[in-house]
């Protein structure tokens, strides 16, 4: 029995050694933007599910995703969805992160004043392999003392891509890719190869179903749209369900509000406010067809004041009412 027990223990140690756990952190705060943070988490969880029996040169890799906040416990998102987080003090003596994502959203300004969080970031960023801000998360990194300091190259093996550094003079912390979602996919691709990353991209990041408004704007936009304006347009699309200000969108593009308004109009052909209205109309059109929610609830969920305002927009842009639009689209689908 002792021999059997010893062999079992030895085998267990071998299995544990072959199983490489890579910690992924997502820093959150009250009022964080849920969509991209949730998608980052889903990318790594999908990688775990798809590669349960996969092995690499370093053994079997598993991702452990930790949601982190200053105090820990329940944290509310801008979508009024609550998540449970681990406090920064609970991770004081833990190993560094393979990748650390810093959430964005309307609550970031309050988060920048939280000394516990900024102090923790100063300690953890240099210990992490990759640090990636999600939208306004860059403001939180800047509050912790990591300002943009240039560019470098990362992700070898023929997949080198430009990265941006958020670093203090003596700290090298890089953020790969403009998009946190593509940064997460790049981590998976580095560990498991292109095929797995592509499967996850197709599953987690399906091409958005575009209705006529934003699709038409993009088709009619000038041939060249800068990365900053593209990033701000995508941010408007991701945050259209909540009250937002032009100043927030300008911060995403790293421009003054005046310059942002001018550049957006020139490059996209519409003002940011007009584009936001079209984004919300697209959202309403999808919910009208795909759900049975009342018109008034759809309007509020899509960042519009109520059913009356939505009806006014529908009459202006579609020459119909939301109810008639829903009925006609469902009739076409049935046919």
ABEGO torsion letter per residue (X at the ends): XAAAAAAAAAAAAAAAAABBBBBBBBBBBBGBBAAAAAAAAAAAAAAAAAAAABBBAAEBBBBBBBBBBAAEEBBBBAAGBBBBBBBAAAAAABBBBABBBBBBEAAAAAAAABAAAAAAAAAAAAABABBBBBEAAAAAAAAAGBBBAEBBBBGBGGABBBBBBBBBAABBBBBBEABAAAAAAAAAAAAAEAAAAAAAAAAABBBBBBBAAAAAAAAABBABBBAAAAAAAAAAAAAAABBBBAAAAAAAAGBBAAAAAAAAAAAAGBBAAAAAAAAAAAAAAAAAAABABBAAAAAAAAGBAEAAAAAAAAAAAAGBBAAAAAAAAAAAAAX
